[in-house]
């Protein structure tokens, strides 16, 4: 398709392809907004508002109308529209004229049950809001089960209340419609099926839903067709059917542990925005916290290697901290800095795992909290050592242990080190 320009005078109409309820508003804010942002959700609500309550087609509007209501630029509207299209909330049609025409079709958001079992949305939401918020949200939308073991159902059947009639009538009513994700196939299914022994599969092995799940998992975990063949061999039962949960688990394990040099993208992600400190702290400690929060664990460790690539062993240790222990990126950076300083620039696996386990149990999620607990533990250890040896022991510690650090100015060398790490994120 050729490049389509968008101008304020371009017209649009909104078509309602589904049944939209007030409950959908809650789903959009709780589940979709962390993925696509507030601007995209506001655009959806505005298009919804353009529909009259009892109609399925809006009046004609110009895009200047949207700019006025949303108080934003046409470029932001276009980006928001693409976000809605990407997650299946909007479908867009274009007709080129002197004044271009657009048609926007609105679709329902997924229900919480559909959302939390979706192989892509589920993962993206978790990564964006963190484990604690994710669990609270999931709990909020989990239906309450009531024990009915001792109850007898006495619900009246339809035919005991209504009598049949020889007269008949019919009508068409709009139903709730969810737009499936428009995603290109990540896998070559012909190659995949032909690569599996015929005796372990049958005509029912690769259903439409199984193919869709495999395609989504391949997208999330960057799995190619031949690697997926190896995973499927582990997930087919004696009846030739692929067990969905096993497929999810084995794909995740393959990505984490058997991806031949490739590591989970978690090591290349920095601290989520909602866990960062307020900006504007220009003290030495504030700048150090900024580095911890805006540097990915991979780049932070690479900086400690003076720009060289970290060893595979150390990268796997990062992977363990982020994937298995589920520490936040900034917390991992603090831990790495702390251990390297205390352990003569060596990442001792047992030492790292001990600290990581403690911090996880304490619920440490921010750089500031990690720094504070590290300092407390260090002081406790030093005092204990002093009592045992009956003399004052001085152990090398990270610069951020110094209580006067917030008032100090950084040295030229420290400035250059922090600047080099942050350069990538400030360009």
C-alpha positions, 0 to 999 in steps of 0.5 A, a space after each residue: 500500500 502506498 504512503 497515506 497522508 493524514 490532514 486535519 481536513 480529512 473526513 472520517 466516520 465511525 462504525 460500531 462493529 460490536 456491543 460496547 458496554 461500560 464494563 469495556 471502559 474498565 477493561 480498556 483502562 486496566 488491561 490495555 492502557 499499560 500496553 498502548 498508553 493513555 493517548 491511544 485509549 483516549 482516542 478510542 473513547 473519543 471515537 466511541 463518543 462520536 457514535 450516538 448512543 443508539 446508532 451504529 454509524 457516526 456523523 461525518 467528522 474531520 480530523 481537526 475535530 479529533 485534534 481539538 477534543 484530544 488537544 494533541 497533534 495529528 501525528 500523535 493521533 496517527 500513532 495512537 490509531 496504529 496502536 489501536 489497530 495493532 491490538 485489534 481494537 480498530 480497523 481502518 479503511 481509506 478512500 483517496 479523494 480531494 478531501 480524503 475519507 476514512 472509516 474507523 471500525 470499533 471492536 470490543 476489547 478482550 474480556 479479562 479471561 480472554 486477555 489473561 490467557 492470550 499468549 502475547 497480551 498476557 506477557 506484555 501486560 506482565 512486563 509493563 506493570 510488574 508481578 505485584 500489580 499483575 497479580 492484583 489485577 488478575 485477582 480482581 478479575 478472577 470470578 468468585 466460586 461458590 460451593 454448590 455441592 449441597 444445592 439442587 438446581 431448580 432453574 426452569 427450562 425454556 419450554 416450561 415457561 414459553 409455548 411454541 407458536 406456528 408464527 415465526 419471526 427473525 431479525 438481525 442483531 449486532 453481537 459482541 465482536 472482537 477483532 483478531 490480531 492481524 499478524 503475519 505467520 511467524 512459522 512455515 507450517 508446511 515445513 513444520 508438519 513435514 519435519 515431524 514423523 507421520 506416526 506421531 501426528 494426525 489430521 487433528 494435531 494442528 487445529 486452527 487454535 493450536 496454530 494460532 498459539 504456536 504463531 504467537 509463541 514464536 513471535 513472543 520468544 523469537 522461535 523459528 520453524 525448525 526450533 519449534 519442531 523440536 519443541 513440539 516433539 516434547 508436547 505431543 501426547 500419545 493421541 497425537 494432540 499438542 498440550 497447550 500448557 506444555 507447549 507454553 512451558 517448553 517454548 519458554 524453557 527453550 528460549 531461556 535455556 536452550 536458545 543457542 547463545 541468544 538470551 531473553 530480551 529481559 536483560 536488554 530492558 531497563 527499569 519500568 517507568 512506574 518504578 523509577 525515581 522522580 527526575 531532577 535529583 542532580 546530586 551524586 547519589 541521584 545521578 547514580 540512581 539514574 544510571 541504575 534505572 536507565 541502563 539495561 543489566 546487559 549494558 551495565 555489566 558491559 560497562 563494568 567490562 570496560 566496553 567488552 562483551 560480558 562472559 557467557 557465564 555472567 550473562 546467564 547469571 543476569 538471565 537467572 536474576 531477571 527470569 527465575 528470581 524475577 528481580 527488576 532491572 535496576 535492582 539487578 544493576 545495584 546487586 551487580 555493582 555491590 557484589 563486584 565491589 565487595 568481591 574483588 570484581 568477581 561475580 560469585 554465583 553463590 554470593 549473588 544467589 544468596 543476596 538475590 533470594 533475600 532481596 526477592 523475599 523483602 520485595 525489593 523493586 527499586 534502585 533506592 530500596 536495593 541500595 538502602 538494604 545493601 548498605 544496612 546488610 554491609 554495616 551489620 556484617 562489618 559490625 559482626 566482623 569487628 566484634 569477632 576480630 576485636 578490631 576495626 575492619 575496613 571493607 571496600 564498598 560501593 561509592 553510594 554507601 557514603 552518607 555524605 554522597 548526596 552533597 558531594 560533587 562527582 570527580 571528573 572520572 566519575 562524571 565521564 563513567 556515568 556519562 558514557 553509560 547514560 549516553 545511549 539513553 540520552 541521545 
